[in-house]
Amino acid sequence: MSQGDLATALSVDRAYISNIENGRMNPTLSTLEKIAGALGISSSELLK
């Protein structure tokens, strides 16, 4: 899944996803849960 696809699924800007991915921003727990859901994995799997 691309950053753009993930951003669309979460209704956020692609730059926000990029900043999370590159360690420039720290997502909230709620956002982590939404990302995991969009990727079809558990939150714990996402954090591994």
N, C-alpha and C positions, 0 to 999 in steps of 0.2 A: 504494500500500500504506500502510495506516495504521500509526501507531506501535504500536498494539496487535497488529496482524497481524504486524509485524516482530518484536516482543517474543516473541510466541507461537512464531514460526518459530525463534527463537534460544534459546528457553527462558530468557529473562531478564525482568525486570520492565519494564513500560512506562516507568516513571520513569527507568530507566537509559538507554533509547533517547532519551527527551526530553532528558536531561542531555547526552548526546553531541551531539544535534542543536543544542542551544542553547549549546554550547561550555563547559559547566560541568564536563565530564569528557572525558578523552582515552582513547579505546578502544585496546586493544592491537592489534598487527598481526593477531593471530589473530582478534580480534573483527571487525576491518575485513574480513578475508577471508570470515568467516561472513555479515556483512551483505551484501557484494557477491554472494555465492552465493545468498542469499535473494532478492535483487533481480534475479538473473539477469544480472548484469553482471560485468565483470572488476574486480579491485581497482584497477587503474590508472584505469579509467573512473570509479570511485567517488571517487577522489581528485582528479579534475579540477575 
